Amino acid sequence: MISLVMIRHGSIPLSSVFIFSVIVISIPCSEQLQSSQAQTLLRIQRLLNFPSVLSHWNNQTDFCNTELNSSVTIVCYEESITQLHINGNEGSSSLPKNFSIDSFFTTLVGLHSLKVLSLVSLGLWGRLPIKIARFSSLEILDISSNFFHGVLPRELSYVKSIQTLVLDGNTFRGPVPYWLSELPVLAVLSLENNMFTGSLPESLRTMKNLRILVLSKNQLSGEIPDLSSLTNLQVLDLECNSFGPQFPSLGSKLVNIVLRKNKFSSAVPSELNSYYELQRLDISFNKFVGPFPMSVLSLPSIAYLNIASNRFTGMFFPNTSCNEELDFVDLSSNLLTGKLPACLLYGSKNKIVLYSGNCLSVGKQSQHPYSFCRNEALAAGILPLKGKKTSRKTIAVLVLSLVGVVGAIAAVGLILLVLRKSNVEKIRKRLQAKIGQKNATTGHARKLLLDTRCMLATKRLETLALPAYRAFALEELEVATNNFDTSNFMGEGSHGQMYKGKLNDGSFVAIKCIKLKRRHSTRNFMHRVDLISKVRHHHLVSTLGHCFECYLDDSSVSRVFIVFEYVPNRTLRSCICEGLAGQTFTWTQRMAAAIGIAKGVQFLQTGLPEKVSYKLEMAEILLGQGPVAKISSYNLPLLQESLLNVDDQDSSGSKLPSAERRKYDEKTNIYDFGVILLEIIVGRPIMTQEEAEFVIYQLQVGIAAGDVARRCIVDPVISRGCADESLKTVMGICIRCLSKEPTHRPPIEDVLWNLQFGIQVQEEWKGDPRRSGGSPITPLQYSPLPRFQNWCNC
């Protein structure tokens, strides 16, 4: 079962407070920890001088099954610790004078299976030991709010699996290491509040997987490397450094840009108008000059804008448009003129608009006379000064020219926005991309960083505790199935018959029997067996082994048996319609199942050396223990070969272009996944294309409407049990999956990202004592067309 662990820091500096969320796999209560690892934890307790947060640890503690809390979390898998989170509290016992960070890490290495290590606010001090290289499986490292110092050890680059690296609130010094680019899957890099110096390495531009980059509050300087090639980058926070003077070259998919308190003194590039996913822009307290592009106010996702304390020029017009979600605007201390538009002066009571220290024609907030902004612009060289005396006519021409330029920029921006809004797919993307944009507080970038760090960076161990793949003897399978008795017959598909069997150790298996139409030697099959043995994943009905039955005369293969794990015949569709063990299948459980399916799809697309075809259908998603969603409708490589007369050529006899075919198949599978999401949302089977299109239309209307309208669309049994933001997120990604144009359908990684964000929002909502379930929705309030009212007709 997939669960969400909420880990909140205790009393640490406000700048370091965050919500640290990790998707983990729950371990059965019978899980036992190796005694050596238990002793390692107790030694860690002693080395940390018995801090209060570890006061409950003793020789009788069942570490794998302790209750999760905000200070200490331990996650186990197969008798080993895979996650260790210790978050110290202010006022806890200080470390002894003879504390050795080297000895501490020597002890930590005893936890050889660690994938997540979080040691926050524990007073750890010293240089980061080179023993960090021994954590070969480490994916997340967070040692923020301690007293580590010195340069980062080169050995950190040997941990190739690391995806999230958080070193905030220490005193690391020296340049930002160039070798960070040697970490191939690094997605989150946060070095906030240290003492790094110098310029950024050019190798930064090669970190293609980087999504979050936080380097604020250091002593960095110089020009920023060209980051436009980092197409996955969404958060860039460089606050409180000495970068400049040029505005950095960035990709257009950024969500947060924070450049405040640096030494930028250039103009803002016009490309900023095309940052359609930008939610937060803070470039305050620099020396930016030139006309500010007013069309930024109407970017479709913008919610926070701060350009205070620069030297921007430009004229506002009363009819300038703004994004209705724009809740915070600070234009203070610039050289802006004109009249503020109505969209800034009026609107939500929660909207904050600051504009003092300009030359605006408004009565509120102190303003300079128009001549002040004109003279300051001329003195700064923003407007050309041709002589010591400039006539009023010349100044008027200059001002009008400036107004024309600004107006042209605004017009171009509006045209781009109209074109943007005419593209339905991009509108859907905009709706889905709004990750908490209403939070316009100063901690917004920090929250976005740490709310998403593990959803981006953490890949849990997805293999089951299955026995090793092996070759079965025919006699063993005959005993297991009572000589393939009809009482054990489960069904028949296009490629063979399926039987249920019970092995000698008491475990149940499913056995597929495939009769071959031609004779082939076992040698012809062996090159496929290795690939078949790799089709093992937490969210697939996994393979356990194979068996060949041969003819006696020439030893050629007559039948092939593939042995699978046995999953009780209970489908996701039946659980959503009928409930789980008589209980409602909740929104959280549905989200967890959707995430599981997405992870299974991701494995089938990227985790195997060769393509495995599959057809996603709600009725073919089985639920194992937990419950854990498992895809059963995939074809093994053996069954795709010409051994079963399956041709891989087109009608003309030429071979199909495999790369194009694979891409097309992946987009088709994304559509099928979207249909599954539809059924998860509305709680009933989607049986026809017409019905799917009708529900898609409902979802599109629901996203643009309010909370009550959205809850009228969902399955009534969960309408009050789901967070509105979570519901909107899932609706949005579902619509994108079901786009009629295959190229507009998102990759599975984007789907997984959105679903994991959705379940995180849901868990936060569930834990909020102030939450409200919304107005109760009864079946009478939900009135789809009559032909679609077959609620849970499974």
DOKOL-347955 format. One record per residue (C-alpha): x, y negated, z negated. Coordinates in steps of 0.25 Angstrom, whole numbers, plus 5000, padded with zeros to 4 digits. Layout:
<sites>
XYZ ...
</sites>
This chain:
<sites>
500050005000 500549865003 500449764992 500849624990 501849594979 501749444974 503049404967 503049264961 504249204955 504249154941 504749034935 505748984946 506048854952 504848804960 505548804973 505748954972 504348994968 503749084978 502849194981 503649314985 502749424992 503249554997 502449665004 502749794997 502349944998 501749984985 502350114979 501550214972 501550214957 502250354957 503550284963 504750314954 506050234954 507350294955 507950294941 509250224946 508450104952 507650094939 509050084931 509449984942 508249894938 508549904923 510049864926 509549744934 508649704922 509949714913 510749634923 509749524923 509749514908 508349574906 507549464912 506049444907 505549484920 506149624919 505849644904 504849754907 505949844914 506449964906 506850104907 505350154908 504950044919 504350104931 504950004941 504250044953 502850034947 502949914938 501949804940 502249694950 502449554944 502949424948 504349444942 504749584945 504349674957 504949814960 504549894972 504950034974 504950134986 505350274986 505950264972 506750144975 506649994973 506349914986 505949784980 506449714967 505949574963 506349504951 505949364949 506549294936 505849194927 506349064922 506849084908 507249224909 508549284904 509749234910 510749324916 511949364907 513349294909 513949424914 512849444924 513449494937 512749474950 513649574957 513249684946 511749644948 511749664963 512549794961 511449844952 510349794962 511049874973 510550004965 509149964971 509650014985 508250014991 507949864988 507249795000 506749674992 507649604981 507049484974 507849424962 507349284959 507649194948 508449284940 509649194937 510549284946 511949214949 513149244957 513549264971 512549364979 513349494979 513849564991 513149684986 511849624992 512349695005 511949834998 510449804999 510349865013 508849865013 508549735007 507549655014 507249535004 508149464995 507749354986 508749304975 508149164974 508249074962 509549134956 510949084955 511649154966 512849074972 513949074983 513849114997 512949225002 513649355004 513949405018 513449535014 512049495013 512049505028 512249655027 510849665022 510149675036 508749715031 508549585023 507349505028 507149395017 508349325010 507949224999 509149164991 508349034986 508748954974 510249004972 511548934975 512049004987 513048914995 513848905008 513248905022 512048985025 512649115030 512749145045 512649295043 511149285038 510849295053 511449445052 510149475043 509349535055 507949535048 508049415039 506749335039 506749255027 507949175023 507849075011 509049005005 508348894998 508948814987 510448854988 511748784991 511948825006 512748725014 513148705028 512348715041 511548835045 512148945053 511848955068 511549105066 510249065059 509649055073 509849205075 508949245063 507749285072 506949345061 507049225051 505649175047 505949095035 507249005033 507348925020 508648855017 508048735009 508848664998 510248695002 511448605007 511348645022 511548545033 511748525048 510948565060 509948685059 510248795069 509248815080 508148905074 507248905086 507549045089 507049095075 505649115080 505249185067 505649065058 504449015051 504948945039 506148845039 506448775026 507748685026 507348585015 508448505008 509648525016 510448435025 510048495039 509948395051 509948315059 509148385070 507748455067 508048605069 507648685081 506648785076 505648885081 504148845083 503548955074 504048885060 502948875050 503748795039 504848695042 505448625030 506648525034 506448425023 507648355016 508648375026 509448285036 508648295049 508648165057 508148205071 506748195077 505748305075 505748395088 504448395096 504448545095 503848535081 502548515088 502548655093 502748715079 501348775078 501548865066 502248755058 501448735044 502548655036 503448545041 504348475031 505448385037 505348275026 506548195021 507448205033 507748095043 506848145055 506648035065 505748005077 504248025080 503648135072 502748225080 501348205075 500848325082 501548405070 500348365062 499448445071 500248575072 499248695070 499948745057 500548625051 500148615036 501248535030 502048415036 503148335029 503948235037 504148135025 505448045024 505948045038 505947945049 504847995058 504147895067 502747905074 501347855074 500147925069 498847905076 497447925069 497048045078 498348125076 497948265073 498348355062 498248505058 497148515048 497948605040 499048495038 498948475022 500248405019 500848285027 501948195023 502348085032 502947995022 504247905024 504347905039 504047795050 502647845055 501647745060 500247745064 498947795057 498847925050 497948015057 496548055050 497048205049 498148155039 497248055032 496048145030 495748295028 495948395017 496048345002 497348425001 498048365013 499248275009 499748165018 500848075014 501347965023 501947845015 503147775020 502747765035 502147655043 500747715044 499447625045 498847685033 498447615019 498847735010 500247775007 501347665008 501747635022 502747545029 502347435039 502447475053 503747395056 504447475045 504347605053 504647535066 505947475061 506347595054 506147675066 506947575074 508047565064 508247715063 508347725079 507047805080 506547685089 507547625098 508047485095 508547415107 508947285101 509047205088 507747135092 506547215096 505347155101 503947195096 503647235110 504847335111 504447385097 503047405101 503547485114 504447575105 503347605095 502347635106 503347725113 503547795100 502047805098 501947865112 503047965109 502348005096 501048015103 501548095115 502148195105 500848205097 500148225110 501048335115 500848395101 499348395102 499448455116 500248565111 499348585099 498148595109 498848695117 499248765105 497748775100 497348825114 498148945112 497249035104 498449135100 499249015094 498048965086 497949105080 499349105077 499248965071 498049015062 498849135058 500149065055 499548975044 500249035032 499848955020 499948825028 499048755017 500148755007 500848625010 501548614996 503048604995 503148754992 502548795006 503848835013 504248915001 502948985000 502949015014 504349065014 504149155002 502749205005 503249255018 504649305015 504349445012 503249465022 504249425033 505449495027 505049615020 504849745027 504449855017 504949995018 503850055027 504250205027 503450295019 503950395008 503850505019 504650635020 505750635030 505350655044 505650805048 505350915057 504251005053 504151155055 502851205063 502551305052 502551195041 501551115049 500651235051 500651265036 500351115034 499151125043 498651265040 499151295054 498451175060 497151215055 495951135060 495651085045 496951005046 496550945060 496550795059 496250755073 496850745087 497350635095 497950615109 499250675105 498950795096 498150845084 498350805070 498350895058 498450875043 499450955036 499950985022 501451005020 502151095010 502450985001 500950945000 501050825009 500050805020 500450775034 499750745048 500250835059 500050795074 500150915084 500550875098 500450985109 501350955121 500950975135 502351005140 503451085134 504651005129 505851045120 506050995106 507250915112 506250825120 505650785107 506750765098 507150625102 505750585098 505750645085 506650545079 505750435083 504550505078 505250515064 505350365063 503850345064 503750325049 503150205043 502350165031 501250115040 501250235050 500750375048 502150425048 502850545054 503450655045 503950755055 503750835068 503750985072 503851055086 503151175090 503851245101 503551355111 504251485109 504651515123 505451385126 505451315113 504851195119 503851105111 502351145111 501851055100 502450935092 501950905078 502150775071 501950765056 501450635050 501150585036 499650615032 498750495030 497350515024 496350495035 495950355030 496050235040 496150085038 494850065045 494050165035 494750095023 494349955027 492950005030 492750095019 493650045008 494850105001 494450214992 493050154990 493650014989 493749894998 494949895007 495449755003 495949645011 497349665005 497249815008 496849785023 498049685024 499049785019 498449885029 498649785040 500049755036 500349905035 499849925050 500649805054 501949865048 501650005055 501449925068 502749855066 503449985064 502950045076 503349925084 504649905079 505150015069 505350125079 506350145090 505350175101 503850135103 502750215096 501350185102 500150165092 498750115093 498250035081 496850065077 496150045063 495650185063 497150235064 497650165053 497750255041 497850225026 498850305018 499150285003 499150144997 498450125007 499450115018 499050085032 499650185042 499550185057 499250315063 498950285078 500350295084 500950385094 502350455091 503450445101 503350595104 501950575109 502250465118 503250545126 502950615140 502950745131 501450715130 501350665145 501250525140 501850435152 502550305149 502450255164 501350175171 500550215182 501550185192 502550275186 503450155181 503850145166 503050055158 503949935153 504149975138 504449845132 503149775138 502349895134 502849895120 502549755118 501149765124 500849885115 501349805103 500349695106 499249795108 499549855094 499449715088 498049695094 497649835088 498249785075 497349665076 496149745078 496549825065 496649685058 495249645063 494649775056 495449745043 494849605043 493349635046 493349775040 492649845052 493049915064 493349835077 492949935088 492849855100 493649735107 492349655107 492249665092 493749635090 493649505098 492349465090 493149485077 494349415082 493449295085 492949295071 494349295066 494749175074 493549095069 493749145055 495249095055 494748955059 493648955049 493548955034 493749065023 492349105023 492249125038 493449215038 492949295026 491649315034 492449395045 493249485036 492649615030 491649575019 492249675009 493549595009 493149455012 493349404998 494549484996 495549415006 496249285006 495849185017 497249165021 497549315022 496249335030 496649215039 498049275041 497549415045 496449355054 497449275061 498449385064 497349475068 496849375079 498249365084 498449515085 497149525093 497549415103 497049455117 498449415123 499449525118 500649425118 499849335107 499749455098 500849445086 501949545084 501749635072 502749565064 501849435064 500649525061 501349585049 501849445044 500349395044 499749515037 500849505026 500549365024 499049395024 499249495013 500149405005 499149295005 498049395001 498849434989 499149294985 497649264986 497249384978 498249344967 497749194966 496749184955 496149054962 495749134974 494349144979 493749254987 492949154995 491449164998 490949304997 490649355011 489449455013 489149535025 487949435028 488949325030 489749405041 488949405053 489749455065 489049505078 488049625075 488849715084 490149695075 489449725061 489849865060 490549845046 491549955043 490850055052 491950155051 
</sites>
